[in-house]
């Protein structure tokens, strides 16, 4: 019996790894533009969550990122259609393509909207033994019609953690959103706008730091103990 096993008798010594500083430095840095997927949570013709998302997209593109904005119109409710539905496949393909995401929802009745939640519910937590969102970065934003609130962003943070994503510390919450946009849809200059710039900048910094080491960051002792087949069975248990 080794000294380690003697000290920690329940530990599988073959699967135990000590975190290494050098493994947090990638051997080769990616050079392609950062790939960011943006989701918004409203189908209104003049949707302020969409306008805020598009403003963020312009900022990300100005910082050199490649941005895709998913249009939720036509996406069925979860379990109301097979996952072969074209809009579901489009969303899942974009999620797999991305290296980071931005989720932006209105706050309705003190919570994120059903449109927002449906999009996240259609993104699989796992495909086989692979988790397509695991280790990717996430920024959250919300708009509200009244005073500033943080209910929707707080809920999306919980979802981001559940999806094993790296949710950045900063966030945006735009109060009385109907006052913050011009008729042409562009956001007016304000402290709210400056915060959106902060959030987009921070998202790209965190994505640059983590995209080449994401697999190491989410490499877990408990999952190393399992075979790929066992892991697949556990993470793909039949939905309740």
C-alpha positions in Angstrom: 0.0 0.0 0.0 1.4 3.4 -1.0 1.8 6.3 1.4 -1.0 8.1 -0.5 -3.4 5.2 -0.3 -2.6 4.7 3.4 -3.5 8.4 4.1 -6.5 8.4 1.8 -7.8 4.9 1.7 -10.9 5.7 -0.4 -8.9 7.4 -3.2 -8.3 5.7 -6.5 -4.6 6.5 -6.8 -4.6 5.7 -10.6 -7.1 8.4 -11.3 -5.8 11.0 -8.8 -3.9 13.9 -10.4 -2.3 16.9 -8.8 -3.2 20.2 -10.6 -0.1 21.4 -12.5 0.6 25.1 -13.3 2.3 24.2 -16.6 -0.8 22.5 -17.9 -2.6 25.8 -17.6 -0.3 27.2 -20.4 -1.4 25.7 -23.7 1.3 24.3 -25.9 -0.3 26.0 -28.9 -2.5 29.1 -28.9 -5.5 29.2 -31.2 -5.3 32.1 -33.7 -8.8 32.1 -35.1 -11.4 34.8 -34.0 -13.2 33.9 -30.9 -16.6 32.3 -31.7 -19.5 33.7 -29.7 -23.1 32.6 -29.8 -25.8 35.1 -28.6 -29.3 34.1 -27.4 -32.1 36.5 -26.6 -35.5 35.8 -24.9 -38.3 37.7 -26.7 -40.3 37.4 -29.9 -41.7 40.9 -29.9 -41.3 43.0 -33.0 -39.4 45.6 -31.0 -37.7 43.4 -28.6 -35.3 45.2 -26.2 -33.5 42.0 -25.3 -32.8 41.5 -29.0 -31.7 45.1 -29.4 -29.4 44.8 -26.4 -28.1 41.5 -27.9 -27.4 43.2 -31.3 -25.7 46.1 -29.6 -23.4 43.6 -27.8 -22.8 41.8 -31.1 -21.6 45.0 -32.7 -19.2 45.5 -29.8 -17.9 41.9 -30.0 -17.3 42.2 -33.7 -15.4 45.4 -33.2 -13.2 43.5 -30.8 -12.5 40.9 -33.4 -14.9 38.1 -32.5 -17.0 36.0 -34.9 -20.6 36.3 -33.7 -23.7 34.3 -34.4 -27.1 35.5 -33.1 -29.8 32.8 -32.9 -33.4 33.8 -33.8 -35.8 31.8 -31.5 -38.8 32.4 -33.8 -40.1 28.9 -34.8 -38.2 27.0 -32.1 -40.7 24.5 -30.6 -41.2 24.0 -26.9 -39.0 21.3 -25.4 -40.5 17.8 -25.8 -43.1 19.2 -28.3 -41.0 18.2 -31.2 -38.2 15.7 -31.9 -34.6 17.0 -31.6 -34.3 16.6 -35.4 -36.5 19.7 -35.8 -34.5 22.2 -38.0 -34.5 25.0 -35.5 -33.4 22.6 -32.7 -30.6 21.4 -35.0 -29.6 25.0 -35.8 -29.4 25.9 -32.2 -27.4 22.8 -31.2 -25.0 23.2 -34.1 -24.4 26.8 -33.0 -23.8 25.8 -29.4 -21.3 23.2 -30.5 -19.6 25.7 -32.8 -19.2 28.4 -30.1 -16.4 29.0 -27.6 -18.5 31.4 -25.5 -22.1 32.6 -25.2 -24.2 35.6 -24.3 -27.7 35.0 -22.9 -30.0 38.1 -22.7 -33.5 37.9 -21.4 -36.3 40.3 -20.4 -37.4 40.0 -16.8 -41.1 39.0 -16.9 -43.0 38.3 -13.6 -39.7 38.4 -11.8 -38.0 35.7 -13.9 -36.4 35.1 -17.2 -38.9 34.4 -20.1 -40.0 31.0 -21.2 -38.5 31.8 -24.6 -35.1 32.2 -23.0 -35.5 29.0 -20.9 -36.7 26.9 -23.9 -33.5 27.7 -25.8 -31.3 26.7 -23.0 -33.4 23.5 -22.4 -32.9 22.5 -26.1 -29.1 22.7 -25.7 -28.1 19.2 -24.5 -26.2 18.8 -21.3 -24.5 15.9 -22.9 -24.2 14.0 -26.2 -22.9 10.6 -25.3 -20.1 11.2 -22.9 -19.5 14.7 -24.2 -21.0 17.9 -22.7 -21.1 20.5 -25.5 -21.3 23.5 -23.2 -18.8 22.4 -20.6 -15.9 24.7 -20.1 -17.2 27.4 -22.4 -17.6 31.0 -21.2 -20.9 32.8 -20.6 -22.0 36.4 -20.1 -25.6 37.2 -18.9 -27.7 40.3 -19.5 -31.3 41.4 -18.9 -33.7 44.2 -19.7 -36.6 45.3 -17.6 -39.5 47.7 -18.1 -39.3 49.1 -14.6 -36.6 49.6 -12.0 -33.4 47.7 -12.2 -33.5 44.1 -11.2 -31.2 41.1 -11.2 -33.7 38.2 -11.1 -33.2 37.0 -14.7 -29.4 37.3 -14.7 -29.3 35.4 -11.3 -31.4 32.6 -12.8 -29.3 32.4 -15.9 -26.2 32.2 -13.7 -27.7 29.1 -12.0 -28.4 27.6 -15.5 -24.8 28.4 -16.7 -23.4 26.6 -13.7 -25.7 23.6 -14.3 -24.4 23.6 -17.9 -20.9 23.5 -16.6 -20.0 26.9 -18.1 -17.6 29.5 -16.9 -19.9 32.5 -16.2 -17.9 35.7 -16.0 -18.2 38.0 -12.9 -19.6 41.0 -14.7 -23.2 41.3 -16.0 -25.6 43.9 -17.5 -29.1 44.8 -16.3 -30.8 47.6 -18.2 -33.7 49.2 -16.4 -36.6 51.0 -18.2 -35.2 49.6 -21.4 -37.8 51.5 -23.5 -35.9 54.7 -22.7 -32.5 53.4 -23.6 -32.8 52.8 -27.3 -33.2 55.1 -30.3 -36.0 54.6 -32.8 -33.5 53.0 -35.2 -32.7 50.4 -32.4 -29.3 51.6 -31.4 -28.5 52.0 -27.7 -28.2 55.5 -26.3 -25.0 56.6 -24.6 -25.3 56.0 -20.8 -23.8 54.1 -17.9 -25.9 51.1 -19.0 -24.1 51.2 -22.4 -20.7 51.5 -20.8 -21.5 48.4 -18.7 -22.4 46.5 -21.8 -19.0 47.4 -23.2 -17.4 46.1 -20.0 -19.3 42.8 -20.2 -18.4 42.1 -23.8 -14.7 43.0 -23.2 -14.6 40.8 -20.1 -16.2 37.9 -21.9 -13.6 37.9 -24.6 -10.8 38.1 -22.1 -12.1 35.1 -20.2 -12.6 33.2 -23.4 -9.1 33.9 -24.6 -7.8 32.7 -21.2 -9.7 29.5 -21.2 -10.6 28.2 -24.7 -7.3 26.4 -25.2 -7.3 24.8 -21.8 -11.0 24.2 -21.3 -10.6 20.4 -21.5 -8.0 20.5 -18.7 -10.1 22.9 -16.5 -13.1 20.5 -16.5 -11.1 17.2 -16.3 -12.5 15.6 -13.1 -11.4 12.9 -10.8 -14.9 11.4 -10.5 -15.2 11.1 -14.3 -11.8 9.7 -14.8 -12.9 6.8 -12.5 -15.7 6.0 -14.9 -15.3 4.4 -18.3 -16.8 6.3 -21.3 -19.7 3.9 -21.4 -20.5 4.3 -17.8 -20.3 8.0 -18.0 -22.6 8.1 -21.0 -25.2 6.0 -19.2 -25.1 8.3 -16.2 -25.3 11.6 -17.9 -28.0 10.4 -20.4 -30.5 9.1 -17.9 -34.0 9.2 -19.3 -35.6 12.6 -18.7 -38.3 12.7 -15.9 
